[in-house]
Amino acid sequence: MEPGRICAKGEKAEMAKKLYVGNLSYETTGDMLRTLFAEAGEVTSATVISDRETQRSKGFGFVEMATDEAAAEAITKLNGKEIAGRSITVAEARPMRQDGGGSRGGGSRYGDREPNRNRF
């Protein structure tokens, strides 16, 4: 059964487990991640996140493993492992925030307070 498919009552759907991979060197590619994580089990997808404007890697990515067991194995084997001179972080990915968090735009640099104009 494909991951994400809606199943009939009583059928168990096996979902892919998404992992966060951090502290990657800027030269790391999705193919390199796929090869590395294949040591732990079947890899469904591997992506390195790039800056929209510069297309340069942001130093992190996501890997989807075919099973929970493969994901757990990948975390155990690869978290803290040195790759290209950097100790990578591997953890279960958290769901994306629905509130639009992560945006840097808008707002005052002072937040909800007024700047202290009586500094001197």
HURA-V241960 format. One record per helix or strand of 3 or more residues. SS is the DSSP state (H for helix, E for strand). FROM is the first residue (numbers start at 0). TO is the last residue. If there is no record, write none. Layout:
# HURA-V241960
ss | from | to
SS | FROM | TO
SS | FROM | TO
This chain:
# HURA-V241960
ss | from | to
E | 16 | 21
H | 29 | 36
E | 42 | 49
E | 56 | 64
H | 67 | 77
E | 88 | 91
